[in-house]
Amino acid sequence: MATMQVELVSPERVLFSGEATQVITRILGSGEIAFLPGHAPFLGALTENHTRITLEDGTVLDVAVHGGFVQVSNNTVSILSDVAELGEHIDRARAASAKERAEQALQHEGDADAEAALARAHARLNASGGLGGTSAGNH
């Protein structure tokens, strides 16, 4: 099976570096995009999202990505994120609480900060098992 190199980097550290068969992420202003081995060169700005990296063995690495850029070049997908969290490391209770606070704030005002907080909470919850899930292992 064909693979590509994937690098997921945040300012703090390299979260993932390895071979994958597919990467699905969300581009600012357009929606989800999938990258497969041999993809044409690409550069795009990322929005808050649940990014999925399919590894060689078929398992999926779930990541909450909070902005940044994705670049594809020479069979390598590089995700350079302002903040990124592996789904298995996300505190679901904290993310659910942040989601509730953001939803309450949005009921009272159309606050851009609350909208961004809600988008981050959704990305975290989706990457850690889905909005209705109870654990990171639910797929």
N, C-alpha and C positions, 0 to 999 in steps of 0.2 A: 504494500500500500504506500502510495506517495505521501511524503511528509514535507513539512516546512519548519524552519526555526522560528520560535516565538519567544520574544523578550517582553516581559511585563515589568516596567520600572516605575517606581514612585520616587520622590525626592529622598525618602528615608532609606530605601533599599531596593534590590532586585527581588520581586515577589515570585517570579517564575522565569526560568530559562530552560527551554527544551524543545523537543520535537512534537509537532501536533499535526492533525489532519484537517482541522477546520478551526476558524475563529469567527465568532459572531459577536458584533458589538453595535453600538448605536452612534450614528453621526449627527452632529448638530444640524438641525433644520431639515433632515431628510428621512431618518428612520434607520432601521437595522440594516446592516451590511454583513455579508459573509465573505470570508477569505479562504480560499483553498490553495493547495500547493500550485505554484506556477502563476499566481495572480499577477496581473499587470501592475506596474508601479502605481502607487496611490498615496495621497496625503489628505487627511481629513481631521477636523476638530471633533472631539468627543463630547457628548453630553452625559449627564448622570445616567447610568444604566447598569443592567445585569449582563456582563460579558461572559460568554461561554467559550472555553478553549477545549476542544475535543482532542484528547491525547491518543497516542498510537494504539493503546490497548482498548480504546472505545470509551473509557471513562471521561467524564466532563469535569473540568476545573471551573467552578463558579466563582466569579469575581464581581464585587461592586466597584465600579469605576466612576469617579466623580470629576469629570472633565479631563482635559488633556488633548493628546494627539495620537493618531494612529498613522504609521508609515509602513508601506509595503515596498520592498526593493530586494532584488536578488534572492527570491524565495525565502525572505525573512519578514515577519510581521513584528513591528516594534510598537508597543503601546507605552507611551510616555504619559503617565497620569499625574495630575496634581495630587490626588489622594486615591488609593486603591486598597481594597481589603479582600482577602480570600474569604469565600463564603463560610468556610469551616471556622474562621476566627471571629465571626461577627456575633456580638451579643444581641440575640433576637429580642429579648425583653427591652433592652435599651432602644433598639431601632423601632420597636412597636410604640414605645412611649414617645419617641421623637415624632413618629408619624401622627399620633393622636394630637400632640401639641401643635404641629403644623396645620392639621386639619381644623383645629379650633381657631387658630389665628386667621386662617383663610375665611372662616365663616363671618368674621367681624370686619375684615378688610382685605383688599386685594394686594397684599404685601409680597413684593418680589422675594424678600428673604424667606418668608414662609413657604412660598412656592418652591424655592430652591431646597429648603429643608425637607419638604415633602418628597421631592424628587430623589434626594439622597436616601431618605428612609425607605422609599420603594425599592431603590437599587439594592440596599442592604438586605431588606427582607426577601426580595426575589433571589438574590445570590446565596442566601442562607437557607433556602428551602421553599421559597414561594410565599406569597402574601398569606396564604391559609395554612402553610406547612408548620410543622412543629419541630423539625430538626433539619440539619444540613443534609442528611442522607435521603430526603424525600425527592425522588426524581421520577 
